[in-house]
């Protein structure tokens, strides 16, 4: 019974479509993916630079570094 199902699948249009999709050439996809990744990284960098420019974030970072660099009292 399972051999009949395998033969039926291999003769089906779904199998032919899957085979064609596996054989297709998508060499240009990596360039588009790199471009999208680069745009996302630049957008994130812009958001971070904007955040670091605000006085509240500067004060927060200054406080964190002061506490981290101050030796503990004995």
C-alpha positions in Angstrom: 0.0 0.0 0.0 2.7 2.5 0.9 4.6 1.8 -2.4 1.4 2.7 -4.3 1.2 6.0 -2.3 4.8 6.8 -3.2 4.2 6.1 -6.9 1.0 8.2 -6.7 2.9 11.2 -5.1 5.8 11.0 -7.7 3.3 11.2 -10.5 1.4 14.1 -9.0 1.5 17.8 -10.0 2.5 18.7 -6.5 5.7 16.6 -6.8 6.5 18.2 -10.2 6.0 21.7 -8.7 8.2 20.9 -5.7 10.9 19.5 -7.9 10.8 22.7 -10.1 11.1 24.9 -7.1 14.1 23.0 -5.7 15.8 23.3 -9.1 15.1 27.1 -9.5 18.0 29.5 -9.5 17.7 32.1 -6.7 21.2 33.5 -6.8 19.9 37.1 -6.6 18.1 36.5 -3.3 21.2 36.8 -1.2 21.9 40.3 -2.4 18.3 41.4 -1.5 18.7 39.8 1.9 21.9 41.6 2.6 20.3 44.9 1.6 17.4 44.4 3.9 19.8 43.4 6.7 21.9 46.4 6.1 18.9 48.7 6.2 17.7 47.2 9.4 21.1 47.6 11.0 21.3 51.3 10.0 17.8 51.9 11.3 18.7 50.3 14.7 21.9 52.4 14.8 19.9 55.6 14.2 17.5 54.7 17.0 20.4 54.0 19.4 22.1 57.2 18.5 18.9 59.2 19.1 18.5 57.5 22.5 22.1 58.2 23.5 21.6 61.8 22.6 18.9 62.3 25.2 19.8 63.7 28.6 17.9 61.0 30.5 19.9 58.2 28.9 23.2 60.1 29.5 22.3 60.5 33.2 21.3 56.8 33.4 24.5 55.6 31.8 26.6 58.0 33.9 25.0 56.6 37.1 25.5 53.0 36.0 29.2 53.5 35.2 29.8 55.5 38.4 28.3 52.6 40.5 30.2 50.0 38.5 33.6 51.8 38.8 33.2 52.9 42.5 35.0 50.4 44.8 32.8 48.9 47.5 33.1 50.2 51.0 34.7 47.8 53.4 
